[in-house]
Amino acid sequence: MSRTRSRPRRGPGPASSSPQKAPRELRAERLPGAHGCWDHLVVAPLFVTYEANFGTLLRTCDAVGACCAVPHTATARASLKIGNTLRVKPCVHWCGNRRRWIERERERGARIVGVELADGAIRLGDVEPARQKTVVLLGHEHDGIPDEIWPLLDDVIEIPMVGNGSSLNVAVAGSLVLYKLAGLS
């Protein structure tokens, strides 16, 4: 018995003999350009130090329509310059004093959410899409969110894990939470 391999369907609907659009064509239709600043969902890797994490987070921000707030440090500037592989300019908010920036965002009505292991944290699966401006704080890769920042958090989101690792990569964790808050997962 011979088997023939059928061409995979792209998108919903019945299979047809007409040519399907290639991924490149679909991207050109669906992604017309930069989204600009919607000021609704902001990821703030204010305490992250590994350069690769900034670039990954920029791509996720672009994918979900979020902005990225980063500290105005030499490391962050260099990381964004190296890690930004987007063809369009991403939405980046520069922060001087990190604590003051968080306080200002909170005073302006933003919900401040930390991504961390904590008693009483909201499980990622239970998180609802953001209905107001939300800032997602990401901590240092090893030390997490600094103790002096915890009183500024409105909520903490925890990503359940079943393995032996103590945490996910900070850019992966931030990306999962952004997709959930953006209502795309």
C-alpha positions in Angstrom: 0.0 0.0 0.0 1.5 3.3 -1.0 1.0 6.4 1.0 1.0 9.9 -0.4 1.8 12.8 1.7 -0.8 15.5 1.6 0.0 19.2 1.9 -0.8 20.6 5.3 -3.7 23.0 5.4 -3.0 26.6 6.4 -5.7 28.2 8.3 -9.3 27.3 8.9 -11.7 26.1 6.3 -11.9 23.2 3.9 -8.9 22.1 2.0 -8.9 23.2 -1.6 -6.9 22.7 -4.7 -6.2 26.5 -4.9 -2.7 27.6 -3.9 -2.3 28.5 -0.3 -0.6 31.7 0.8 3.0 31.3 2.0 3.9 32.4 5.6 5.8 35.3 4.1 2.7 36.6 2.3 0.6 36.1 5.5 3.1 38.1 7.5 3.1 40.9 5.0 -0.8 41.1 5.2 -1.1 40.8 9.0 1.9 42.8 10.1 1.7 46.2 8.4 4.3 47.9 10.6 5.1 49.2 14.1 2.2 49.4 16.6 3.5 52.5 18.4 2.8 53.1 22.0 -0.5 51.9 23.2 0.5 52.5 26.9 -1.7 49.6 28.0 0.7 46.8 28.7 4.3 47.4 29.7 6.9 44.9 30.6 9.5 46.3 32.9 12.7 44.2 33.2 14.1 46.8 35.5 16.3 44.4 37.4 17.3 42.0 34.6 21.0 41.9 33.8 21.6 39.3 31.1 21.8 40.9 27.7 19.9 38.2 25.7 16.8 38.6 27.8 16.2 42.2 26.6 16.1 41.2 23.0 13.8 38.3 23.6 11.4 40.6 25.6 11.4 43.2 22.8 10.3 40.6 20.3 7.5 39.5 22.7 6.4 43.1 23.2 6.2 43.6 19.5 4.2 40.3 19.1 1.6 41.3 21.8 1.4 45.0 21.3 3.2 45.9 24.5 5.9 48.4 25.4 9.1 47.7 27.2 10.4 49.9 30.1 14.1 49.5 30.7 16.6 51.2 33.1 18.7 53.9 31.6 22.0 52.0 32.1 24.9 51.2 29.8 24.1 47.5 30.0 20.4 48.0 29.0 21.3 50.4 26.1 24.0 48.0 24.8 21.6 45.0 25.2 18.8 46.7 23.3 21.2 47.7 20.5 22.5 44.2 20.1 19.3 42.3 20.9 16.9 44.3 18.8 16.3 42.2 15.6 13.0 43.9 14.7 12.8 45.8 11.5 10.7 48.5 13.1 11.5 50.6 16.1 10.1 49.0 19.2 8.2 51.0 21.9 10.8 51.5 24.7 10.2 53.7 27.8 13.5 54.6 29.5 13.6 54.8 33.3 16.0 56.7 35.5 15.2 55.9 39.1 13.5 52.5 39.0 11.6 52.8 42.2 10.4 56.3 41.4 9.3 55.2 37.9 7.2 52.4 39.4 5.7 54.8 42.0 4.8 57.2 39.2 3.1 54.5 37.1 1.1 53.4 40.1 0.0 57.0 40.8 -1.1 57.3 37.2 -3.5 54.3 37.8 -1.4 51.4 36.5 -1.7 48.0 38.0 1.8 46.8 39.1 2.3 43.1 38.7 5.4 41.2 39.7 6.3 37.8 38.3 7.7 35.8 41.1 7.3 32.8 43.4 5.2 34.0 46.4 2.6 32.9 48.9 -0.8 34.1 47.7 0.4 34.6 44.1 -2.1 34.2 41.3 -1.4 31.1 39.2 -0.7 32.0 35.5 -3.7 29.9 34.4 -6.0 32.0 36.5 -4.8 35.4 35.1 -7.4 37.4 33.2 -6.5 39.7 30.3 -5.5 43.2 31.5 -8.5 45.6 31.7 -6.4 48.6 32.7 -2.9 49.8 32.1 -0.6 47.0 33.6 3.1 47.1 34.3 4.7 43.7 34.5 7.8 43.8 36.7 10.5 41.2 36.2 13.2 40.7 38.8 16.9 39.8 38.6 17.7 36.5 37.1 18.9 35.0 40.4 17.7 37.4 43.1 14.2 38.2 41.8 12.3 41.4 42.6 14.2 43.4 45.3 12.6 43.5 48.8 12.1 47.2 48.7 9.9 47.0 45.6 7.4 44.4 47.0 5.2 47.0 48.8 4.6 48.6 45.4 3.1 45.4 43.9 -0.6 45.2 43.4 -0.4 41.5 42.4 2.1 38.7 42.0 1.8 36.1 39.2 3.4 32.8 39.6 4.1 30.3 36.8 3.5 26.8 38.1 6.3 24.3 37.5 6.4 20.5 37.9 10.2 20.0 37.3 13.1 20.4 39.5 14.2 23.9 38.3 13.6 26.8 40.6 12.4 29.1 37.9 12.1 29.7 34.2 14.4 32.0 32.2 13.2 35.6 33.0 12.5 36.4 29.3 10.4 33.2 28.9 8.5 33.9 32.1 7.9 37.5 31.1 6.7 36.4 27.6 4.2 33.8 29.1 2.7 36.5 31.4 2.5 39.1 28.6 0.7 36.7 26.3 -1.8 35.9 29.0 -2.4 39.6 30.0 -2.7 40.6 26.4 -5.5 38.0 26.0 -3.6 36.1 23.3 -3.3 32.7 25.1 
